[in-house]
Amino acid sequence: MMETFQSAPRAVRHDTRIVSILAAVIGLAVFLIDALTPLDIAIAVLYVIVVLLVSSTGNRTATVTTAWGCVLLTLVGFILSHDETVSSGALARCAVSLLAIVTTAILTLRNQSATTKMQEQLELLNLAHDAIVAHDMNDRITFWNRGAEALYGFSAQEALGQPIQRMTQSSSPVPHALIRTELLRSGHWDGEITRVRHDGSEIVIASRAALLRDAKGLPRAVLATSNDITQRKRMEAEVQRQREELRKTIDVIPGMVWSSSSDGRLIFINRRWNDLGVALDEGGGDIWRTIVHPADLAQMQRDWQAAIAAGTPFENVSRIRGGDGGYRWMHIGAEPLRDGAGQILRWYGVNTDIEARKQAEHALRRSEAFLLDAQRLSRTGSIATRLPAGTMWWSDEAYRIFDYPRDVVPSIDAILAHTHPDDIAIVRGVHEAAASGACEIDVEHRLLLPDGAIKHVHFVAHRASSESDGDEYVGALMDVTETKLAQEALARSTAELAHVTRVTMLGELAASIAHEVTQPMAAIVTCGGAGLRWLGREKPDIAEAQESITQMIRDAKRASEVIARIRAMARKRDSQPATLDLNEIVGETIELVRRELERYRVDVRTDLAMPSPTVVCDRVQLQQVLINLIMNAAQAMSGVNGPRILRIATGASSRDPGCAQITVQDSGTGISEENARRLFDAFFTTKAEGMGMGLSICRSIIEAHGGRIWAESPDEGGARLRFVLPENEGGDNEH
Ligand code: ADP
C-alpha cells in the first residue's frame, strides 16, 4: 500500500523537539543503567532507540552526531562499569552494542537519504500544474497534490484517505466498473470525467490513469493526472451550436448553396439539393451532369472550367432539374475563397431560382411584341416625355408616324420639324401647356412629311408621376389620317346625298315654287298694265304710274329672291356655315312651301321667340331640314280628318344649355313606338313613294353642326320633331 505524503512544516518542528527530548531522556537512562548498575546485559544496545528516534526527525547531522554520541557513551559506560578485569563476555556485549548502534545509524542514514529523495520528487509533483492524485485499490486517496487542491477545492488533509469517486461525485459516459476493468487489463485508461468541486460546481476533466503493481504483480494503486477541460468543452459545445446554426441557416437559404474544392469538385451541398433528390455521394463533380438540362450543360461546364482556370467569379444561367423532374431556370454563381498567399482554397456558390423572373421576362417580351403589333395595326405610337428636362422616348410606331429613322433622338424640335406649318402654333401651345403642368393633353393636328404627304394625328397624354422618376407625360399618338379622309369622304357623300334629296324635294315642291314665282310675275304684269293705263290717260297720272312701277319692282325682287333660293337649293355646293337668324329662316321656309301647305289645307301657327335666336349653320341645309320636317308633318296630317294644325316654334333649349331649339309639331297620325326607334335610319319609310332618306339626312346635317334631333309623341296626339343647334352668342348675323 502506498504511503500518504504531504508536507506540514510547523507540526514537524513541534514533533522534532519532543522526539529530541525523548531521545535525550532514553539516552541518559541507558547510560546511567549501563554505567552505574552491575547488570551484565548488553543494555547499550538500547542506544539504537535513541539513534532511531533522532533519525526519525530527518536531520542527518543530528543522526550522525547522536550515533557518535551513543558510541562514546557505550564506551564510557563500559570503562566505568569494568575495572582491570574485563571478561570476554563483557567485551563481546560491548562490541555487539557498538555494532548495533553503528549499523542502525548507517541504515537510518540510508533510509533518510532515500526519504529525502522521495520528498523532493513529491515536491516536484506538487509543482506540476495538473492535478495528480493517487488512490489505492479501494479508491482511498493516498496522494493529492496542489494541482488537485486547486482543481477540486479540497485540501490535501480533507482529501487524503477519502474515497475519490464518492468525494468528487464522479460520473463519466463510461461506467466506473468498465474503467476499472480496462485499468486492470491494460494498466492505462484515459477519458473524460465529470466531477463536483468542493464548492458544488461541476467540472469536466480529462483524466489519464495508470495502474501501479507491486513486485508480485498485484495491483496496488492508481495514479491519475487530470486537467480542467470545462472551458474547452463549453467552447466546443458553442462552436458545435454555431456550426449547426450556420448549417441550418444555409439549409433554409432559398437557393442551392454549395462549395467545391479548388479544382471544382463538389464537397458540400445544402438541404435544397436533397429536395431535388441529389446527394453528394452521387459522384462529386458529376452531380451537375445529373441536374443541369442537357442543352445547357456544355455551356455551364465551359463557364465553370473557365472560372476555375482564371480564378474569376463564376456566373451562368441554366435549367436545373427540380424534385418533380421538371426543369427550372437558375442563376449559378460562385466566388473563390483564397488563402493569405492568394491560392484558391475553395469555391462557394449558390444557385438561385430565377424561373419566375424568366417567366416574367418572357411575358414581358410577349406583351412587348403584342404591343408593337397592336401599335402597328392601330397606327398608334407611344410617347413619353420626362419633365422638366423634356427628354422624350418614342415607340417604333411613333417613329413611323413621324417618319423618322430609329437613330433620330426624339425631341419636340423633331416633332415641330415634321409638323404642318399651319399647325405649328397648336403643337407649340400644347408643349407649353405640358411644361406648365397641364394634367391632360388632347390635340389633333397635321404633319407635313418630307415627301409632301400630310398626316392627321390625334395625340392624347396625361401626366403621371412616380416617386423615383419624377413627372412624366405618357401619351398615345394616333395616325387618324384614314379616319379623317373617311370622314371627309362621308361628309362629301352626305352633302351629295343632301343635294340629291334637295333636288328631289324641289321636284316635289315644283307646284309650290311655280306658284311662288308666277304670283309675283302675274302681279308684275297686272301692275305693268295698270302703269300703262295711268300713263295712257289724257293727263297721265305720273304718281299712280310710279306707284305701279314701284310695285312691279317689289314683285320682281320677290320673284328673283325666290328663284335665288331655289337655285341655291338646287346648286351643288359645300357646306358654308354662317350666323343665321332662326325666325327669318323659319319665315322664308314657310313661304317656300306655302302652296303645299295650302294644298294640304294645313293651318300654320308660329310661335317665334323674340329676340330671334341665332345659330351658326349652313343656310340651305337648315332650310332643307325645316322643309323636310314641315312636309313630313303635312303628309302625316293628310290622312287625318280633324284639324290640321302645324305649329312651328323657336326658342332657347331648356335641356341643352347654350342651344337654340326649333319645334315642328303636327296633329297627324303620330309615330308608333316601334317606328320611333328607326325614324332616323336611312331608307326607313312608311310611305309608298317615300325614300326614307329625309330624316336620316336631317340628322347628319344637324349633328354636323354640333346639334341633335329627336322625335316626341305629345299627349294631345300627332308628332313633335325637335332639333337644337348651338346658339351663336356673338350675334354676327349674315345678311
Ligand atoms: P320619307 O319621307 O321618304 O318616308 P323620312 O326619313 O323623311 O322619309 O321619314 C321616314 C318616316 O318617318 C316616314 O316614312 C314616316 O313614317 C315617319 N315620319 C316622319 N315624320 C313624321 C311625322 N311628322 N308624323 C308621323 N310619321 C312621320
Residues whose N, C-alpha, C, O or C-beta is under 5 A from the ligand:
A	BS01	ADP	N632 A633 A636 G668 G670 I671 L679 F684 T685 T686 K687 G690 M691 G692 M693 G694 L695 S696 A719
